Amino acid sequence: TQGVGEPIDADVALVVSTSGSTGRPKGAQLTSANLVSSADATHQFLGGEGQWLLAMPASYIAGLQVLVRSLVAGVEPEFVDLSQGFRVAEFAARARALAATGERCYTSLTPMQLAKALSTLEGIEALRLFRAVLVGGAATNPTLLRSARDLRVNVVTTYGSSETAGGCVYDGRPLPGAKVRIAGGRILLGGPTIARGYRNLPGHEAFAEPGWFATSDAGLLVDGLLTVSGRLDNVIDSGGLKLHPEVLENFMLRIPGVTAACVVGVADERLGQRICAAYTGSAELASLMDAFEELPRWQVPKEVKVVPALPLLGPGKVDRAAVTELF
């Protein structure tokens, strides 16, 4: 679907598939200028170039950008073998090898990888070796972020996508050169990292305004700080009242014993959609119901299930359609 082997503009360096969370994957066309602009802005934000550890698949934009940043910095990155999953011992060994160079060290992780590394002393000690640990690909559990920072791990949350050559907003602030604005509640991202549209969907409305990408996310911009509310296409309409599921998910993640959560709207004859929630962790259902008493009554899930693991689409991205099937 990405036109492999077909002619392509000479200045397009990479075609990177999106996660396909809202339909079939789209191929973002990135130029070398897009990629290098992103790498330069990241290094500028972090305080300078350094050594990088690749701990994510290089087929995803977050992994690709670790390679691009290494090229720009003129260094050869360390990497971990993910064929058997993310192994903390190997990650720690590679981190120590980088730290031995005496230079700044950086890595990029999914929230799930961060949680796994924080679960062992070896992982915590490895994370502390990095000048910064970029975390993105999905919303990060606020409890996890607080734990990391309490353990003196410098976590930097990132927001962006394949269409923006990776993260272009770090800790809520646009990177140098990046632009953010809100139109009708929708987040729009601009600047030198914006892709040349989609290879398999030319003329897509997301790139209708030159130099800008209209995301599928809702958000707020206050004093230059971006807060992402959730995806516009995830909004649940229950009895005429609209809920961003991410708001309820963040609430659930603050309940002790909840390690991951996904809230979906399931077709309902009376309500249009009924709110349902799946979660992982050791929290008892009774604890969740007690916590839900703080919520407006209409936001309380009609059905809640604990599962061994949430189904995933990509690095840390929950497959909401598969979760909906659970109910």
C-alpha positions in Angstrom: 0.0 0.0 0.0 3.1 2.3 0.2 3.9 2.1 -3.5 7.1 0.0 -3.1 9.2 0.2 -6.3 7.1 3.0 -7.8 8.7 6.4 -8.7 9.0 8.9 -5.8 10.2 12.5 -5.5 14.0 12.7 -5.3 14.0 14.7 -2.0 11.9 12.1 -0.1 14.3 10.1 2.1 11.9 7.9 3.9 8.3 6.7 3.8 7.3 5.8 7.4 4.0 4.0 8.0 1.7 5.4 10.7 0.4 3.0 13.3 -2.9 2.5 11.6 -4.9 3.2 14.8 -7.6 5.0 12.7 -7.7 2.8 9.6 -5.1 1.4 7.2 -1.5 2.7 7.7 -0.6 5.9 5.9 2.9 6.5 4.5 4.3 9.8 5.7 6.9 11.1 3.2 9.8 12.5 5.0 12.7 14.5 3.5 16.3 14.5 4.7 15.6 18.1 5.8 12.6 17.0 7.9 14.7 14.3 9.6 17.8 16.5 10.2 15.7 19.4 11.5 14.1 17.1 14.0 17.5 15.7 15.1 19.0 19.2 15.5 16.0 20.5 17.4 16.2 17.5 19.8 19.9 18.0 20.5 19.3 21.7 21.0 16.5 21.0 23.5 18.6 18.4 25.4 21.7 20.5 25.7 23.9 19.0 22.9 24.7 16.0 20.8 25.6 12.7 22.5 25.7 8.9 22.3 22.4 7.1 21.6 21.0 3.7 22.6 18.4 2.3 20.2 15.9 0.3 22.3 12.9 0.6 20.0 12.2 -1.0 16.6 13.9 1.0 13.8 10.7 0.6 11.7 9.0 3.1 13.9 9.7 6.8 13.7 11.0 7.0 17.3 13.5 4.3 16.5 14.5 5.8 13.2 15.1 9.1 14.8 17.6 7.5 17.2 19.5 6.4 14.1 19.2 9.9 12.5 20.4 11.7 15.6 23.4 9.3 15.8 24.2 10.1 12.1 24.0 13.8 12.8 26.1 13.5 15.9 28.7 11.4 14.0 28.5 8.5 16.5 27.6 4.8 16.1 24.6 4.0 18.3 24.4 1.1 20.7 21.3 -1.1 20.3 19.4 -3.9 22.1 18.0 -7.0 20.4 14.3 -6.9 20.7 13.6 -10.2 19.0 12.9 -11.8 22.4 11.3 -8.7 23.8 12.8 -5.9 25.9 15.3 -7.3 28.3 16.4 -5.1 31.1 19.7 -6.8 31.7 20.8 -6.2 28.0 19.5 -2.7 28.2 21.6 -2.1 31.3 24.7 -3.6 29.8 24.4 -1.3 26.7 23.8 1.7 28.9 26.9 1.0 30.8 28.9 0.7 27.6 27.7 4.1 26.5 28.3 5.7 29.8 31.9 4.5 29.7 32.5 6.9 26.8 32.2 9.8 29.2 29.9 11.6 26.7 26.2 12.6 27.1 24.0 9.6 26.7 20.4 9.4 25.6 17.8 6.8 24.8 14.1 6.6 23.7 11.6 4.2 25.3 7.9 3.4 25.2 6.0 3.8 28.5 5.9 0.0 28.9 9.7 -0.3 28.5 10.2 2.5 31.1 7.9 0.7 33.5 9.8 -2.6 33.0 13.2 -0.9 33.5 11.9 0.9 36.7 10.8 -2.5 38.2 14.4 -3.6 38.9 17.3 -2.0 40.6 19.6 -2.8 37.6 17.1 -1.0 35.4 16.9 2.0 37.6 20.7 2.3 37.8 20.8 2.0 34.0 18.2 4.7 33.4 20.1 7.1 35.7 23.1 6.9 33.3 21.3 8.8 30.7 21.2 12.6 30.4 17.6 12.2 29.2 15.2 9.3 28.6 12.7 10.3 25.9 9.3 8.6 26.4 6.5 8.7 23.8 4.4 6.8 21.4 1.5 6.8 23.9 0.3 8.7 27.0 2.5 7.9 30.0 1.0 6.9 33.3 1.4 10.0 35.5 2.2 7.7 38.5 5.0 6.1 36.4 6.4 9.5 35.5 6.4 10.6 39.2 8.1 7.4 40.2 10.8 7.9 37.6 11.5 11.4 38.7 11.5 10.5 42.4 14.2 7.9 41.5 16.3 10.7 39.8 15.6 9.5 36.2 15.4 12.4 33.8 12.3 11.5 31.8 11.3 13.8 28.9 7.8 13.2 27.5 7.5 13.6 23.8 4.5 14.3 21.5 4.6 13.9 17.7 4.1 11.3 15.0 5.5 9.9 11.8 4.0 13.0 10.0 6.1 15.3 12.1 9.3 13.2 11.8 8.9 12.2 15.4 8.4 14.1 18.6 8.2 17.9 18.1 6.8 18.8 21.5 8.9 17.9 24.6 7.4 18.2 28.1 4.6 20.2 26.6 6.9 22.8 24.9 7.5 23.0 21.1 11.1 22.1 20.1 13.1 25.0 18.5 11.5 25.7 15.1 8.3 23.8 15.8 5.0 25.5 15.9 1.8 24.6 17.7 -1.7 26.1 17.5 -5.2 25.0 18.3 -8.1 25.3 15.8 -11.6 24.3 16.9 -10.1 22.2 19.7 -7.8 20.3 17.3 -4.0 20.4 17.6 -2.1 21.6 14.6 1.7 21.2 14.3 3.9 23.2 12.0 7.6 23.8 11.2 10.5 22.3 9.3 9.7 18.7 10.3 6.3 18.4 8.7 6.1 15.6 6.1 5.4 16.0 2.4 2.0 14.4 2.8 1.1 10.8 2.4 2.5 8.6 -0.3 -0.6 6.4 -0.6 -3.1 9.2 0.1 -2.1 12.3 -1.9 -4.0 15.5 -1.2 -5.1 14.3 2.3 -6.9 17.0 4.3 -4.4 16.7 7.2 -1.9 18.5 5.0 -4.3 21.0 3.5 -2.5 24.0 4.9 1.1 24.2 3.6 3.7 23.6 6.3 1.2 22.4 8.9 -0.2 19.0 9.9 -3.7 18.8 11.4 -3.5 16.0 14.0 -6.5 13.9 15.2 -5.9 15.1 18.7 -7.7 17.6 20.9 -5.8 19.8 23.2 -5.2 23.1 25.0 -2.4 25.6 24.7 -2.0 27.8 27.7 1.0 30.1 28.1 2.9 28.1 25.4 2.3 24.7 27.2 0.5 22.1 25.3 -1.9 19.6 27.0 -3.2 16.8 24.9 -6.8 15.9 25.9 -7.1 12.8 23.7 -8.0 11.8 20.1 -10.9 13.4 18.5 -12.0 10.2 16.9 -12.0 8.4 20.3 -14.6 10.6 21.9 -17.4 8.6 23.4 -21.0 9.9 23.1 -23.0 8.4 26.0 -26.5 9.6 26.4 -25.6 12.9 24.6 -22.7 13.6 26.9 -19.2 13.5 25.4 -16.1 12.0 27.1 -12.5 11.9 26.0 -11.6 8.3 27.1 -8.1 9.4 27.9 -9.4 11.6 30.7 -11.0 8.6 32.5 -7.9 6.5 31.7 -5.6 9.0 33.4 -8.0 8.9 36.4 -7.8 5.1 36.5 -4.0 5.2 36.3 -3.8 7.2 39.5 -5.6 4.4 41.4 -3.0 2.2 43.3 -2.5 -1.1 41.5 -3.7 0.0 38.0 -0.8 -0.3 35.6 -2.6 0.3 32.3 -6.1 1.2 31.3 -8.2 1.6 28.2 -11.7 3.1 28.1 -14.0 2.5 25.0 -17.5 3.3 23.9 -19.5 0.2 23.1 -22.7 0.4 21.0 -25.8 0.7 23.2 -29.4 1.0 22.1 -30.4 3.3 25.0 -27.2 5.4 25.4 -25.8 5.4 21.9 -22.5 4.3 23.5 -21.9 2.8 26.9 -18.6 3.5 28.7 -16.5 0.4 29.3 -13.1 0.0 30.8 -10.4 -2.7 30.7 -7.3 -2.5 32.9 -4.2 -4.4 34.0 -2.7 -4.6 37.5 -3.3 -5.9 41.0 -6.1 -3.4 41.9 -9.3 -5.1 43.0 -12.5 -4.2 41.2 -14.0 -2.9 44.5 -11.1 -0.4 44.8 -11.9 0.9 41.4 -15.6 1.3 42.2 -14.7 3.2 45.4 -12.5 5.5 43.4 -15.2 6.1 40.7 -17.4 7.7 43.4 -15.4 10.9 42.8 -16.6 11.0 39.2 -19.8 12.5 37.7 -22.2 9.6 37.7 -22.5 9.5 33.9 -18.7 9.0 33.5 -18.6 5.8 35.7 -18.0 2.8 33.4 -21.0 0.5 33.0 -18.6 -2.5 32.7 -15.1 -3.0 33.9 -12.7 -5.9 33.2 -9.3 -6.8 34.4 -7.1 -8.4 31.7 -3.6 -9.9 31.7 -2.5 -7.4 29.0 -4.0 -4.8 26.8 -3.8 -5.6 23.0 -1.4 -3.4 21.2 -1.1 -1.9 17.7 2.4 -0.5 17.9 5.0 0.6 20.4 2.8 1.3 23.4 -0.3 2.1 21.4 -3.4 0.2 22.6 -5.7 -1.4 20.0 -9.0 0.2 21.0 -11.0 -1.8 18.5 -9.6 -5.1 20.1 -10.5 -3.8 23.5 -14.0 -3.0 22.3 -14.4 -6.6 21.2 -13.8 -7.6 24.9 -17.2 -6.2 25.7 
